[in-house]
């Protein structure tokens, strides 16, 4: 399991009474990486759930992409 040891954030309150939490930039980047990892896991789960769908080899997929790009003037 992935764990992050976070420092206690500092809180600021603006003139409207809204609170903001401040955390160090490196902790923020770690949290973003963790979120991305979980999003990738969700993508993997979605693919596994869609097993019944027809698939194609990756080289065939890239050939289709390349053909589409050439036909549409995308470099």
N, C-alpha and C positions, 0 to 999 in steps of 0.2 A: 504494500500500500504506500502511496505517496503522501508524505506529510510536509507541511511547511510550518516553521516556527516563526510566528509573527510577533513583532513588537506591538506594544499597546499603541494604537493610533492616537494622534492628537486631534481634537475636535475644534472646529471653528464655527461660529454662528454668525450669519450675515444679518444685515439690518432688518430683514423680513422674518427672522427667526428660523431660517433654514440651517440645519447642521451639515457640515462637511467634515469628512474624515480624511486626515492626511496620513499617508503611509510612505515609507521610503520607496524610491523608484525601483530598487532591485526586488523588493517584495512585490510590488505591482507587476513587474515583468514575470516573476515566478507564478503569480496568480493567473496571469494571462496564459502562460505556458500550460498550466494545469487545466484551464478551461478548454484550450485547444486540444489537449490530450483527450479529455472527456468527449468533445465534439467528434473527434476521430473515432473513438470507441462507438459512439452512437451511429456514425456512418457505417462502421463495420457491422453492427447489429442489423441495420437496415438492409444491408446487402445480404446478410445471412437469411433474413426473413423473406427476401425476394428470390430465394433459390429457384422457385418454380419458373422464373422468367428466363427467356432465351438469352444466352450469352454468346460472345464472340471472342476469339483470341485477340490479345492486345495489339498484335501487328496488323490485323485486319482493321481494328478500330483506328489506329494511327493512319492507315492508308485512307480510310474514309475522311478523317480530319484533314489530311493533306489535300485530298481531292477537293473537298469543300473550300479550303482556303484558296487554292488555285482558281477555282471557278468564281470565287467572290472577291478576288484581288486582295486577299489578306496575306501579308507577308509574315 
